[in-house]
Amino acid sequence: MTTSTHFRGILYMLGAMGCFVANDSCMKLAMSDAPPLQVLAMRGTAATLWCLPLVLVFRQGAHLPKLLDPWILLRSLGELFAILCFIFGLRAMPIADITAIYQIAPLIVLMAGAWIWGDRIGVARWVLIMIGIAGALLVAQPGSSVASPYAVLGFGTALGAACRDIFSRKVPGGTPALIVSLSTLTTVLGGALIGTLIFEDQVMPPPRVLMLMAIAGFILMCGHATVFMAYRLAPARVVAPFAYGVMVWAVLSGLLVFQDVPNLVAAAGMAVIAAAGLAVVLMEGRTRQGVPASRKPDSQVISS
């Protein structure tokens, strides 16, 4: 692949991270007028309505039975747990803080790989994992006057996202990214609908909220599509480090939309998490360069 193609892949990845933060920002804005699970259900409805036509347009209807595959369902349940933690944390915390905390998810995946599958990760990676977790604690600042009890939901989000990624390793090869995304969307939608009907008092959402959720659903699908394109245009070792650009987008959203300014300790924690995560990704990239092509994972399926 040419340098220009790699550059386009990097731009797609950065754009995808911007889409995901824009989606989160719409959710946070909407929760000022509607309860969180109802907002999540509305977002899920909009995203599913955007996704289904794409499945048909790309002629992937024959793959719909794979929605019932146990590993795809487990992956979707991991995402459901993550998004439930995230949505309640997002309502109470600055968007940059909770976004930074759940960036330790890849580090949890590394630890799980060592414990569950016996993956060899080495001393250097263990050190980076500990550094990344320390960075998350700097963001959460437990015991300080600025600490939020909701920070634990950021760690819950990271745990759920890690479970999602662990189960992704078992997703049948050749499963289209749109089918995996549709499973996630419908599972989250179902969980949100059950939760809001049982635990929340429903409100009539104002037009502003409906518009925000329609936009959020569309942006979410754009984010998934651009991640998919990023991995098609360039190898994972090239584009994956730029996924940490999500923290830059989250800080910008906090400053421009919500007027949240991270304190110096939280900003330092974000930098530590990003540095540890980038180091792990780069080490993984060098390791995989030596793996035969037939044994390399299908990053397009897993990362989309």
Protein Blocks (a to p, Z undefined) as FASTA:
>chain_A
ZZklmmmmmmmmmmmmmmmmmmmmmmmmmmmmbcfklmmmmmmmmmmmmmmmmmmmnopm
mmmmmmmpmklmmmmmmmmmmmmmmmmmmmmmcfklmmmmmmmmmmmmmmmmmmmnopae
bjmlmmmmmmmmmmmmmmnogoiakbcfklmmmmmmmmmmmmmmmmmmmgcghiafklmm
mmmmmmmmmmmmmmmmmmpccddddfklmmmmmmmmmmmmmmmmmmmmmmmmpcfklmmm
mmmmmmmmmmmmmmmmnopacdfklmmmmmmmmmmmmmmmmmmmmmmmmpcfklpccfkl
mmZZ
